[in-house]
Amino acid sequence: MEAEADVLRLDKFLVFARFCKTRAVALALVEQGGVRINRQPTEKPHARLRPGDVLTLALPAGVKVVEVLGLPARRGSAPVAQEFYRELP
């Protein structure tokens, strides 16, 4: 069984990494089909993320592709949140 520190719910990651302001907004984004994990569409806000996963996000500001580098324990400042992912071209 996986350790809890090795996985994080998708909706929590979107909030903690500051892609969404609240979990309700993250839930809506996921349920509308605006998120892919490793190129696979998901409609599950409880999907498990691990370091190394690649997210494709259809955000209001445009599409972003990011690699998950780590899993934050809470929502922090923007510079701290950016340490947990890197944008891919």
URFEN-V948209 format. One record per run of one state. SS is the DSSP state (A for helix, B for strand, O for the rest). FROM is the first residue (numbers start at 0). TO is the last residue. If there is no record, write none. Layout:
BEGIN
((SS | FROM | TO) (SS | FROM | TO))
END
This chain:
BEGIN
((O | 0 | 2) (A | 3 | 5) (O | 6 | 6) (B | 7 | 8) (A | 9 | 15) (O | 16 | 21) (A | 22 | 30) (O | 31 | 33) (B | 34 | 36) (O | 37 | 38) (B | 39 | 40) (O | 41 | 46) (B | 47 | 48) (O | 49 | 52) (B | 53 | 58) (O | 59 | 60) (B | 61 | 67) (O | 68 | 76) (A | 77 | 83) (B | 84 | 86) (O | 87 | 88))
END
